[in-house]
């Protein structure tokens, strides 16, 4: 059987299978230890003393957080001169739980965007139950109310950004004509307050075969100029997930194509564009280039210097984040997986990037502007550091008018969510089948002397999406129970730059799988684990990774936790969102591509238990996942059962692709997975 009927969510066969498998998983995994973990994880999510990274809008500092009394969360604020600490007198501005109760529907917070003309006017983005369907509603922070007859867009895949106080750029997949083949927005409109999206005039279109399009406005206030100086609109098309084209339009005039390779990432301000090359087409791959905009505001000088390379990566170096402020550009570099921060003063034509002194033990560094909308703000940065065993520390860096690099000012430290004393984090290297050194970070529990350890090995390896260490109370809970955690930096991500991604793209995808299996074997070789005490975990493309581990490398693992997975590599493109992945994986409708896709496709490579015994697998999915259809997971579980393999399957009713939503739902989802680990690799380790 192929179980293609499971692609129909409403089919009686589908519902019967999901209900039966859910009941079996709950019976196997939801024991008193599950309840303990669920309650501890929920308490971590609902802690009211977590580090706050605020956003400034007008005279206020804002934050959004989930609380014990507000499972979906509240938008809160304090005056901008009040330190944004957890115990400050936070005023509630928008209560998402109350909003959802009034509507009789679950919406999940996806952020808020301030109007470029009025910082107190925001668009609140809400996801339908954690899915990719987005609704934007207009909210006035002055009187803490939804604007009557204001913007309120239908729930669909969409991008929205402010043009003025009364207009937004709206790209919404409101009908088939407005969507690309992958279901993302194709058509852009100028939507006025009170206007229905279908009635708004179309101003920009991507092609049917592109992934999506979007636009935003650069207003004169970004340059400190009056409204009479005009505006610049930026229009963009994502041709596939990794490439894009851009056009600039001044005051509604002619659109000018930006001279930048499609394989690049771009940041803008009012004078410059700052881009990172992902090919060798124009400059060396991985380089950062600063160039003047080909259009400029009235009152700004037309010539701001020639394009120049600010950074060219060395071996195993890559840019992980970069942006333009008003007077500065900022970027972070991973130097063999060790982060560094650089800044350039744009007012100095001869200036060179300078490294910012950062704490030596930081495994990850991230930054953002203090202001949610730079049009209303200044060049003040928030910088925070963290590691697997180091809680985040937040710093303020005020670059406005600075002639010299200022010092970081510590603002707050996150509380310890677990006792890291005696634990350690190590950066190690495994050797893949082709001889390439593959990095991974091993986090060991306290007194890790008795081997083998239960090891949870996490990976992704695709779409140039790199992993970085992060501080997590949930990971801490796992470590505190005497277990180890590993984050794998396999090819397919961009941990070592664009070439690291390209090395596992399309027909070279199995390279990522060889890398991941090599890490599991390296853990055994070093004596930390045995195969039966190693579990692999991954979601989405990482779910594909774990599916391949099960069917191709079963002897290297004691358990597999496969989350919201892509598993049928010959049918992923039959669902709209999957059309966007053809550039990454290959085209199943092309015989040559279909051959290499089928060779590793987990659903097509399941073997009967009498031929090859697989380790226990837990397959997790969401009924409302509209990015990776849950039929991948359903069919895989059913086929594994037919093959006589040990499989548990759990489909959650909400949360979408990312498993987001109410704190209790998130906690139950995570605790179910950790219960699976407890009954497999932890039990195996105890048996020695």
C-alpha positions as CSV (number, residue, x, y, z in Angstrom):
1,X,0.0,0.0,0.0
2,X,1.1,3.6,-0.6
3,X,-1.5,5.2,1.8
4,X,-2.1,8.2,-0.6
5,X,-5.5,8.6,0.9
6,X,-3.7,10.1,4.0
7,X,-3.2,13.2,1.9
8,X,-6.9,13.9,2.4
9,X,-7.1,15.3,5.9
10,X,-10.9,14.8,6.1
11,X,-10.9,11.2,4.8
12,X,-12.3,8.7,7.3
13,X,-9.3,6.5,6.8
14,X,-7.0,9.4,7.7
15,X,-8.9,10.3,10.9
16,X,-9.1,6.7,12.0
17,X,-5.4,6.2,11.5
18,X,-4.5,9.4,13.4
19,X,-6.8,8.6,16.3
20,X,-5.5,5.1,16.6
21,X,-1.9,6.0,16.5
22,X,-2.3,9.0,18.8
23,X,-4.0,6.7,21.4
24,X,-1.1,4.2,21.1
25,X,1.5,6.9,21.5
26,X,-0.2,8.4,24.5
27,X,-0.5,5.0,26.2
28,X,3.2,4.3,25.6
29,X,4.7,7.7,26.4
30,X,2.4,9.7,28.7
31,X,3.4,8.3,32.1
32,X,4.1,10.1,35.4
33,X,7.6,11.1,34.1
34,X,6.0,12.7,31.1
35,X,3.7,14.7,33.4
36,X,6.7,15.8,35.4
37,X,8.6,17.0,32.3
38,X,5.5,18.6,30.8
39,X,4.9,20.6,34.0
40,X,8.6,21.6,34.2
41,X,8.8,22.7,30.6
42,X,5.5,24.7,30.9
43,X,6.9,26.4,34.0
44,X,10.0,27.4,32.0
45,X,7.9,28.9,29.2
46,X,5.8,30.8,31.6
47,X,8.6,32.2,33.8
48,X,8.2,35.9,34.3
49,X,11.9,36.6,35.0
50,X,13.3,35.7,31.6
51,X,15.6,38.1,29.8
52,X,13.7,40.9,28.0
53,X,15.1,42.2,24.7
54,X,12.8,45.2,24.2
55,X,11.9,47.2,21.1
56,X,11.5,50.9,21.3
57,X,8.6,52.6,19.6
58,X,8.1,56.3,20.3
59,X,8.3,57.0,24.1
60,X,8.0,53.3,25.1
61,X,9.9,50.1,25.3
62,X,7.8,47.1,24.3
63,X,7.9,43.3,24.8
64,X,5.7,40.3,24.1
65,X,5.8,37.4,26.4
66,X,3.8,34.4,27.6
67,X,2.8,34.2,31.2
68,X,1.2,31.7,33.5
69,X,-2.0,33.7,33.3
70,X,-1.7,34.3,29.6
71,X,-0.8,31.1,27.7
72,X,-0.8,32.9,24.3
73,X,0.8,36.0,25.5
74,X,0.5,39.8,26.1
75,X,2.2,42.8,24.5
76,X,3.5,45.1,27.3
77,X,5.4,48.3,27.7
78,X,7.3,50.6,30.1
79,X,8.4,54.2,29.5
80,X,11.6,54.3,27.4
81,X,13.7,55.7,30.3
82,X,12.7,52.7,32.6
83,X,15.2,49.8,32.6
84,X,13.3,46.9,30.9
85,X,13.8,44.4,33.6
86,X,11.3,41.6,34.3
87,X,10.1,43.2,37.6
88,X,9.5,46.6,36.1
89,X,5.9,48.0,36.1
90,X,4.9,46.6,32.7
91,X,1.6,47.9,31.3
92,X,-0.4,45.5,29.2
93,X,-1.2,47.0,25.8
94,X,-2.7,44.0,23.9
95,X,-4.0,40.8,25.5
96,X,-3.8,38.0,22.9
97,X,-5.6,35.5,25.1
98,X,-8.6,37.9,25.5
99,X,-8.6,38.7,21.8
100,X,-8.7,34.9,20.9
101,X,-11.4,34.2,23.5
102,X,-13.6,37.0,22.0
103,X,-13.1,35.6,18.5
104,X,-13.5,32.0,19.5
105,X,-10.3,31.1,17.6
106,X,-6.6,30.6,18.3
107,X,-4.2,33.1,16.9
108,X,-0.4,33.0,17.5
109,X,1.7,36.1,17.8
110,X,4.1,36.8,14.9
111,X,5.3,40.3,15.7
112,X,4.3,43.9,15.3
113,X,5.6,46.5,12.8
114,X,5.5,50.3,13.5
115,X,4.2,52.7,10.9
116,X,7.1,54.7,9.4
117,X,5.1,57.9,10.0
118,X,3.7,57.1,13.4
119,X,5.5,54.8,15.9
120,X,2.3,54.4,18.0
121,X,0.5,52.9,15.1
122,X,1.4,49.2,14.5
123,X,0.4,46.2,12.4
124,X,0.1,43.1,14.6
125,X,0.8,39.9,12.6
126,X,-1.1,36.9,13.8
127,X,-0.8,33.3,12.6
128,X,-3.8,31.1,12.3
129,X,-3.1,28.4,14.9
130,X,0.6,28.5,14.3
131,X,0.3,27.9,10.5
132,X,1.7,30.0,7.7
133,X,-1.6,31.8,7.2
134,X,-1.1,35.4,8.4
135,X,-3.6,38.1,9.4
136,X,-2.5,41.7,9.9
137,X,-4.6,44.0,12.2
138,X,-4.1,47.7,12.8
139,X,-3.6,48.6,16.4
140,X,-3.2,52.1,18.1
141,X,-0.9,51.9,21.1
142,X,-2.0,55.3,22.3
143,X,-5.5,54.2,23.4
144,X,-4.6,50.4,23.3
145,X,-7.3,49.5,20.9
146,X,-7.7,47.9,17.5
147,X,-8.3,50.7,15.0
148,X,-11.9,50.9,14.0
149,X,-12.2,50.3,10.2
150,X,-8.5,49.9,10.1
151,X,-6.4,47.4,8.3
152,X,-7.5,43.8,8.9
153,X,-6.4,41.4,6.2
154,X,-7.6,37.9,5.6
155,X,-5.7,34.9,6.9
156,X,-3.4,33.8,4.0
157,X,0.3,33.6,3.2
158,X,1.1,37.3,3.2
159,X,3.7,40.1,3.6
160,X,2.7,43.6,4.7
161,X,4.7,46.7,5.3
162,X,3.8,50.4,5.9
163,X,3.9,53.0,3.2
164,X,2.3,55.8,5.1
165,X,-0.1,56.3,7.9
166,X,-3.0,55.3,5.6
167,X,-1.4,52.8,3.2
168,X,0.5,49.6,3.3
169,X,2.2,47.4,0.7
170,X,0.2,44.2,0.8
171,X,1.3,41.0,-0.8
172,X,-1.3,38.3,0.0
173,X,-2.2,35.0,-1.5
174,X,-5.9,35.9,-1.4
175,X,-6.7,33.8,-4.5
176,X,-5.0,31.6,-7.1
177,X,-4.0,34.5,-9.3
178,X,-2.3,36.3,-6.4
179,X,-0.1,33.3,-5.5
180,X,3.0,31.7,-7.0
181,X,3.0,28.0,-7.7
182,X,4.3,27.4,-4.1
183,X,1.4,29.3,-2.6
184,X,3.3,32.3,-1.4
185,X,2.3,35.9,-2.5
186,X,3.0,36.8,-6.1
187,X,1.0,40.1,-6.5
188,X,1.7,43.3,-4.5
189,X,-0.9,46.0,-4.0
190,X,-1.2,49.4,-2.3
191,X,-3.9,48.8,0.2
192,X,-5.6,51.8,1.8
193,X,-7.3,51.7,5.2
194,X,-10.8,50.4,4.8
195,X,-10.2,48.9,1.4
196,X,-10.6,45.2,0.6
197,X,-7.4,43.6,-0.8
198,X,-9.0,42.5,-4.1
199,X,-10.0,46.1,-4.7
200,X,-6.5,47.5,-4.2
201,X,-4.5,48.4,-7.2
202,X,-1.7,46.1,-8.2
203,X,1.8,47.7,-8.3
204,X,4.2,44.7,-8.6
205,X,4.1,41.1,-9.7
206,X,6.5,38.2,-9.5
207,X,6.4,35.2,-11.9
208,X,4.3,32.1,-11.4
209,X,7.5,30.1,-10.9
210,X,9.1,32.4,-8.4
211,X,8.7,31.7,-4.7
212,X,7.3,35.1,-3.5
213,X,7.6,38.9,-3.8
214,X,7.5,41.7,-1.3
215,X,8.2,45.5,-1.0
216,X,9.0,48.1,1.6
217,X,9.5,51.9,1.7
218,X,12.5,53.9,2.8
219,X,11.2,57.2,4.0
220,X,13.1,60.5,4.2
221,X,13.0,60.5,8.0
222,X,15.6,57.7,7.8
223,X,18.0,60.3,6.4
224,X,16.8,63.0,8.8
225,X,15.1,64.9,5.9
226,X,11.6,66.4,5.7
227,X,8.8,64.6,3.8
228,X,9.3,66.9,0.8
229,X,12.6,64.9,0.1
230,X,10.5,62.1,-1.3
231,X,10.7,58.4,-0.7
232,X,12.3,55.2,-2.2
233,X,10.4,52.0,-2.6
234,X,12.2,48.7,-2.7
235,X,10.6,45.8,-4.6
236,X,12.0,42.3,-4.4
237,X,11.3,38.9,-5.9
238,X,12.5,35.6,-4.3
239,X,13.1,33.4,-7.3
240,X,13.8,30.5,-5.1
241,X,14.6,30.2,-1.4
242,X,18.3,31.2,-2.0
243,X,18.1,33.9,-4.8
244,X,16.5,37.2,-5.3
245,X,16.3,40.3,-7.5
246,X,15.6,43.9,-6.4
247,X,14.3,47.1,-7.9
248,X,14.3,50.7,-6.6
249,X,11.7,53.3,-7.3
250,X,12.0,57.0,-6.3
251,X,8.7,58.9,-5.8
252,X,6.7,56.6,-8.1
253,X,9.1,57.1,-11.0
254,X,11.0,54.5,-13.1
255,X,12.0,51.3,-11.4
256,X,15.7,50.7,-11.5
257,X,17.2,47.2,-11.2
258,X,19.8,46.9,-8.5
259,X,23.1,45.7,-9.8
260,X,23.6,42.7,-7.5
261,X,23.8,39.0,-8.3
262,X,20.7,36.9,-7.7
263,X,22.7,34.7,-5.4
264,X,23.1,37.4,-2.7
265,X,21.6,38.8,0.5
266,X,21.0,42.5,0.7
267,X,20.4,45.2,3.4
268,X,19.4,48.8,2.7
269,X,19.5,52.2,4.3
270,X,18.8,55.7,2.8
271,X,22.3,55.9,1.1
272,X,23.7,52.4,0.6
273,X,23.0,48.8,0.0
274,X,25.1,46.2,1.7
275,X,25.2,42.7,0.2
276,X,26.8,39.3,0.8
277,X,27.8,37.3,-2.3
278,X,26.7,33.6,-2.3
279,X,28.6,32.9,-5.6
280,X,31.8,34.0,-7.4
281,X,29.8,35.8,-10.0
282,X,30.8,39.4,-9.2
283,X,33.2,39.1,-6.2
284,X,34.6,36.2,-4.2
285,X,31.9,34.0,-2.6
286,X,31.1,35.1,0.9
287,X,32.3,38.7,0.5
288,X,30.5,41.7,1.9
289,X,30.1,44.6,-0.4
290,X,29.0,48.2,0.4
291,X,27.7,50.2,-2.5
292,X,25.8,53.5,-3.0
293,X,22.2,53.4,-3.9
294,X,21.6,54.3,-7.6
295,X,18.7,56.6,-6.4
296,X,18.8,59.1,-3.6
297,X,16.7,61.6,-1.7
298,X,16.5,65.2,-2.7
299,X,19.0,66.9,-0.5
300,X,21.3,63.8,-0.2
301,X,24.6,63.8,-2.2
302,X,24.4,61.7,-5.4
303,X,27.9,60.3,-5.0
304,X,28.8,58.4,-1.8
305,X,31.9,56.6,-3.0
306,X,32.5,53.5,-5.1
307,X,31.4,50.0,-4.2
308,X,34.0,48.3,-2.0
309,X,34.5,45.0,-0.3
310,X,34.4,45.3,3.4
311,X,35.0,41.7,4.2
312,X,36.4,38.7,2.3
313,X,36.2,35.4,4.3
314,X,39.2,33.3,5.0
315,X,39.1,29.5,5.4
316,X,36.1,28.4,7.5
317,X,34.9,31.9,8.0
318,X,31.4,33.2,7.1
319,X,29.2,36.2,7.7
320,X,26.3,35.2,10.0
321,X,24.5,38.6,10.3
322,X,24.8,42.0,8.7
323,X,22.8,45.2,8.5
324,X,22.9,48.9,7.7
325,X,22.0,51.5,10.4
326,X,21.7,55.2,9.7
327,X,25.4,56.0,10.1
328,X,27.0,52.6,10.7
329,X,27.1,49.1,9.2
330,X,27.4,46.1,11.5
331,X,28.2,42.5,10.8
332,X,29.1,39.3,12.6
333,X,31.6,36.7,11.4
334,X,31.8,33.1,12.4
335,X,35.6,32.4,12.5
336,X,35.7,28.6,12.6
337,X,32.4,28.7,14.6
338,X,33.7,31.4,17.0
339,X,31.7,34.7,16.7
340,X,33.2,38.2,16.1
341,X,31.5,41.6,15.6
342,X,32.7,44.3,13.3
343,X,31.5,47.9,12.7
344,X,32.1,50.5,10.1
345,X,31.5,54.3,10.5
346,X,29.8,55.3,7.2
347,X,30.7,58.9,7.7
348,X,34.3,58.1,7.2
349,X,35.0,57.5,3.5
350,X,38.4,55.9,4.3
351,X,37.2,54.0,7.3
352,X,37.7,50.3,7.8
353,X,35.7,47.8,9.8
354,X,36.8,47.5,13.4
355,X,36.3,44.6,15.6
356,X,34.2,45.1,18.7
357,X,35.6,43.6,21.9
358,X,33.2,40.9,23.1
359,X,33.2,38.4,26.0
360,X,35.6,35.6,25.3
361,X,33.2,32.8,26.3
362,X,30.4,33.7,23.9
363,X,29.4,30.8,21.7
364,X,26.8,32.9,19.9
365,X,26.4,36.7,19.3
366,X,23.3,38.3,17.9
367,X,22.2,41.9,17.5
368,X,19.3,44.1,16.6
369,X,18.4,47.8,16.7
370,X,16.9,49.1,19.9
371,X,14.2,50.7,17.7
372,X,11.7,48.5,16.1
373,X,11.5,51.0,13.2
374,X,14.7,52.8,12.4
375,X,12.9,55.6,10.8
376,X,12.0,56.8,14.3
377,X,15.2,55.8,16.0
378,X,18.9,56.1,16.1
379,X,21.9,53.9,15.8
380,X,21.6,52.2,19.2
381,X,22.1,48.5,19.1
382,X,21.1,45.7,21.5
383,X,23.7,42.9,21.5
384,X,23.3,39.7,23.3
385,X,25.6,36.7,23.8
386,X,24.8,33.1,24.9
387,X,26.0,29.5,24.8
388,X,24.6,26.1,25.7
389,X,25.8,26.6,29.3
390,X,25.8,30.5,29.4
391,X,22.5,32.3,29.9
392,X,22.0,35.2,27.5
393,X,23.5,38.6,28.5
394,X,22.1,41.7,27.0
395,X,24.3,44.7,26.1
396,X,23.5,48.2,24.8
397,X,25.8,49.8,22.2
398,X,25.1,53.4,21.4
399,X,26.7,54.3,18.1
400,X,24.8,57.5,17.4
401,X,27.3,60.3,16.7
402,X,30.2,58.1,18.0
403,X,33.6,59.0,16.6
404,X,35.2,56.0,18.3
405,X,33.8,52.6,19.1
406,X,31.9,52.9,22.3
407,X,32.0,50.3,25.0
408,X,29.3,47.7,25.5
409,X,27.1,48.5,28.4
410,X,25.6,45.5,30.2
411,X,21.9,45.9,30.6
412,X,20.7,42.5,32.0
413,X,21.5,38.9,32.4
414,X,19.1,36.0,32.0
415,X,18.6,33.9,35.1
416,X,20.1,30.4,35.3
417,X,17.5,27.9,34.2
418,X,19.5,25.0,35.4
419,X,22.7,24.3,37.3
420,X,25.5,24.2,34.8
421,X,28.2,23.6,37.3
422,X,30.3,20.6,36.3
423,X,28.9,20.6,32.8
424,X,31.0,21.4,29.7
425,X,30.6,22.3,26.1
426,X,33.2,21.1,23.6
427,X,33.7,21.8,19.9
428,X,34.8,18.6,18.2
429,X,35.5,17.3,14.7
430,X,34.3,14.2,12.9
431,X,35.6,12.9,9.6
432,X,33.0,12.3,6.9
433,X,33.3,9.6,4.2
434,X,35.1,11.9,1.8
435,X,37.6,13.0,4.4
436,X,36.0,16.4,5.2
437,X,36.2,17.5,8.8
438,X,32.7,18.1,10.2
439,X,32.3,20.2,13.3
440,X,29.9,19.5,16.1
441,X,29.4,20.7,19.6
442,X,29.0,18.2,22.4
443,X,27.5,19.4,25.7
444,X,28.2,17.0,28.6
445,X,26.3,16.6,31.8
446,X,27.9,17.0,35.3
447,X,30.3,14.2,36.2
448,X,30.1,12.7,32.8
449,X,32.5,9.9,33.6
450,X,30.3,6.8,33.4
451,X,29.9,5.8,29.8
452,X,28.0,5.2,27.6
453,X,25.9,8.4,27.9
454,X,22.4,8.8,26.4
455,X,23.2,11.4,23.6
456,X,20.6,13.4,21.7
457,X,22.1,14.4,18.3
458,X,20.3,17.3,16.6
459,X,20.8,18.3,13.0
460,X,19.3,20.2,10.0
461,X,21.7,20.5,7.1
462,X,19.8,22.3,4.3
463,X,18.6,25.5,2.7
464,X,21.8,27.4,3.8
465,X,20.3,27.5,7.3
466,X,23.1,27.3,9.9
467,X,22.8,26.3,13.5
468,X,24.3,28.1,16.4
469,X,24.5,27.3,20.2
470,X,21.6,28.6,22.3
471,X,20.7,28.6,25.9
472,X,17.6,26.5,26.7
473,X,16.0,25.4,29.9
474,X,14.6,22.4,28.0
475,X,18.1,21.3,27.0
476,X,19.2,22.0,30.5
477,X,16.5,19.7,31.8
478,X,17.9,16.9,29.6
479,X,21.4,17.6,30.7
480,X,20.5,17.7,34.4
481,X,19.1,14.2,34.1
482,X,22.6,13.0,33.2
483,X,22.3,13.0,29.4
484,X,24.4,14.6,26.7
485,X,23.4,16.9,23.8
486,X,25.0,17.4,20.4
487,X,24.5,20.1,17.7
488,X,25.7,19.0,14.3
489,X,27.1,21.5,11.8
490,X,26.8,19.3,8.7
491,X,27.0,20.4,5.1
492,X,23.8,21.8,3.6
493,X,23.7,24.6,6.2
494,X,25.9,27.7,5.9
495,X,28.1,27.3,9.0
496,X,31.2,27.7,6.8
497,X,29.6,29.8,4.2
498,X,27.8,29.4,0.9
499,X,30.0,26.6,-0.3
500,X,29.1,24.5,2.8
501,X,25.5,24.7,1.6
502,X,26.2,24.0,-2.1
503,X,28.2,20.9,-1.1
504,X,24.9,19.1,-0.1
505,X,22.5,20.6,-2.6
506,X,20.4,18.6,-5.1
507,X,22.2,15.4,-6.2
508,X,24.8,16.0,-3.5
509,X,22.2,15.9,-0.7
510,X,23.5,12.5,0.6
511,X,26.7,14.3,1.6
512,X,24.8,15.8,4.6
513,X,23.7,12.3,5.6
514,X,27.2,11.0,5.5
515,X,28.3,13.9,7.7
516,X,25.6,13.3,10.2
517,X,26.3,9.6,10.5
518,X,30.0,10.3,10.8
519,X,29.3,12.4,13.9
520,X,27.3,9.5,15.5
521,X,30.2,7.2,14.8
522,X,32.7,9.7,16.1
523,X,30.8,9.9,19.4
524,X,31.2,6.1,19.6
525,X,34.9,6.2,18.7
526,X,35.6,8.7,21.4
527,X,33.8,6.5,24.0
528,X,31.0,8.9,24.8
529,X,28.2,6.5,23.6
530,X,27.3,3.3,21.9
531,X,25.0,3.3,18.9
532,X,22.1,2.1,21.0
533,X,22.5,5.2,23.3
534,X,22.4,7.8,20.5
535,X,19.1,9.3,19.3
536,X,18.9,11.7,16.4
537,X,16.4,14.5,16.2
538,X,15.4,16.9,13.5
539,X,12.4,18.7,12.1
540,X,11.2,19.7,8.6
541,X,14.3,19.2,6.4
542,X,15.8,17.9,9.6
543,X,12.9,15.4,9.6
544,X,14.1,14.2,6.2
545,X,17.6,13.9,7.7
546,X,16.3,11.7,10.6
547,X,14.2,9.7,8.2
548,X,17.3,8.9,6.1
549,X,19.2,8.0,9.3
550,X,16.5,5.4,10.1
551,X,16.4,3.8,6.6
552,X,20.0,4.2,5.6
553,X,22.0,4.2,8.8
554,X,19.9,2.3,11.4
555,X,22.8,0.5,13.0
556,X,24.2,3.9,14.1
557,X,21.3,4.9,16.3
558,X,19.2,3.6,19.2
559,X,16.2,5.8,18.5
560,X,15.0,8.4,15.9
561,X,12.8,11.4,16.7
562,X,11.4,12.6,13.4
563,X,9.5,15.9,13.5
564,X,7.2,17.5,10.9
565,X,9.2,15.7,8.3
566,X,9.6,15.8,4.5
567,X,9.8,12.1,3.6
568,X,8.4,11.4,0.1
569,X,10.9,12.9,-2.2
570,X,8.9,12.1,-5.3
571,X,5.7,13.8,-4.1
572,X,6.9,16.8,-1.9
573,X,6.2,19.1,-4.8
574,X,2.6,18.1,-5.2
575,X,1.7,20.3,-2.2
576,X,2.0,24.0,-3.1
577,X,4.6,24.9,-0.4
578,X,6.8,22.1,-1.7
579,X,7.2,23.7,-5.1
580,X,9.6,26.2,-3.4
581,X,12.0,23.4,-2.5
582,X,12.7,22.2,-6.0
583,X,15.8,24.3,-6.3
584,X,17.2,22.8,-3.1
585,X,16.3,19.1,-3.6
586,X,15.7,18.7,-7.4
587,X,12.6,18.2,-9.6
588,X,10.8,14.9,-9.1
589,X,9.2,15.4,-12.6
590,X,12.6,15.2,-14.2
591,X,13.7,11.6,-14.6
592,X,17.4,12.3,-13.8
593,X,16.4,14.1,-10.6
594,X,13.8,11.6,-9.7
595,X,16.4,8.9,-9.8
596,X,18.7,10.5,-7.2
597,X,15.7,11.6,-5.1
598,X,14.3,8.1,-4.9
599,X,17.6,6.7,-4.0
600,X,17.5,8.2,-0.5
601,X,13.7,9.1,-0.2
602,X,12.8,7.5,3.2
603,X,9.3,6.4,2.1
604,X,10.8,4.6,-0.8
605,X,13.6,2.8,1.1
606,X,11.8,1.2,4.0
607,X,12.8,-2.4,4.4
608,X,11.0,-5.3,6.2
609,X,12.1,-5.9,9.8
610,X,13.2,-9.5,8.9
611,X,15.7,-8.0,6.4
612,X,16.9,-5.0,8.5
613,X,15.8,-4.1,11.9
614,X,15.4,-0.3,12.5
615,X,15.7,1.3,15.9
616,X,12.5,2.6,17.5
617,X,11.2,5.8,15.8
618,X,8.8,8.5,17.0
619,X,7.2,10.4,14.2
620,X,5.6,13.8,15.2
621,X,3.4,16.0,13.1
622,X,0.7,18.7,13.1
623,X,-2.8,18.6,11.6
624,X,-2.5,22.2,10.6
625,X,1.0,22.1,9.2
626,X,0.6,23.9,5.9
627,X,4.3,23.9,5.0
628,X,5.1,20.2,5.2
629,X,1.8,18.3,4.8
630,X,1.3,15.8,7.6
631,X,0.6,13.0,5.1
632,X,4.4,12.6,4.8
633,X,4.5,11.6,8.5
634,X,1.3,9.6,8.4
635,X,2.3,7.5,5.4
636,X,5.8,6.9,6.8
637,X,4.4,5.6,10.1
638,X,1.9,3.4,8.3
639,X,4.5,1.9,6.0
640,X,6.9,1.3,8.9
641,X,4.1,-0.6,10.7
642,X,3.5,-2.7,7.6
643,X,7.2,-3.5,7.5
644,X,7.1,-4.8,11.1
645,X,9.3,-1.9,12.4
646,X,8.8,-0.3,15.8
647,X,7.1,3.1,15.3
648,X,5.2,5.6,17.4
649,X,3.3,8.4,15.7
650,X,1.7,11.5,17.3
651,X,-0.2,14.1,15.3
652,X,-1.0,17.3,17.3
653,X,-4.1,19.2,16.5
654,X,-2.5,22.7,16.3
655,X,0.9,24.4,16.3
656,X,1.6,24.4,12.6
657,X,5.0,23.6,11.2
658,X,6.9,25.2,14.1
659,X,4.9,23.7,17.0
660,X,3.9,27.1,18.3
661,X,0.8,28.1,20.4
662,X,-0.3,27.8,24.0
663,X,2.4,27.1,26.6
664,X,0.7,23.9,27.7
665,X,0.5,22.6,24.1
666,X,4.1,23.3,23.5
667,X,5.1,21.7,26.8
668,X,3.1,18.5,26.1
669,X,4.6,18.2,22.6
670,X,8.2,18.5,23.9
671,X,7.6,16.2,26.9
672,X,6.2,13.5,24.6
673,X,9.4,13.5,22.6
674,X,11.6,13.4,25.8
675,X,9.4,10.5,27.1
676,X,10.3,8.6,24.0
677,X,14.0,9.2,24.6
678,X,13.6,8.0,28.2
679,X,12.1,4.7,27.1
680,X,14.7,4.1,24.4
681,X,18.3,5.5,24.7
682,X,18.2,6.3,28.4
683,X,16.9,2.8,29.2
684,X,19.6,1.4,26.9
685,X,22.3,3.3,28.6
686,X,21.2,2.1,32.0
687,X,21.5,-1.4,30.8
688,X,25.1,-0.7,30.0
